[in-house]
């Protein structure tokens, strides 16, 4: 009988661990702005001027300068907004950034190119994808760990401004 109980406890523990969700809840102060300092490789979640959380980040593979065209590997700079959520992202979870804005489109058009899009804050690369996590590995997105994006996804709402600085 003791072997059966041990087996049942292990089975129950494994079952419950499989129920862990990537969707967390957050009941703290509202995140009123996301601030990214590319040169520091840091992202800050702010409530007014108070830093609620700070994260080390990875950027696009050509991190210096403002994103001008699709495929340049740069992370945009300027004021944008969180404008969408992807619970089924290849990169665990993701929050969309409202790039490109009208100025970004005009700059790319002057160059005869597309501004691109699909800039996100997201988790790490999926296993088996061929992506390797190292400093500045994205195509222009802002990457954090999977555990961190779970917190950020819960804390940051659509419409939140995101200021991305050099």
Secondary structure, DSSP 4 states (H G I P E B T S, - for coil): -HHHHHHHHHHHHHHHHTT--S-----SS---EEEEEGGGTEEEEEETTEEEEEEE-B-BSS-SS---STTS-PPP-EEEEEEEEETT-TTSSEEEE----HHHHHHHHHTTS------EEE-PPPTTSS----SS-BSS-EE--HHHHHHHHHHPPTT-EEEEE-
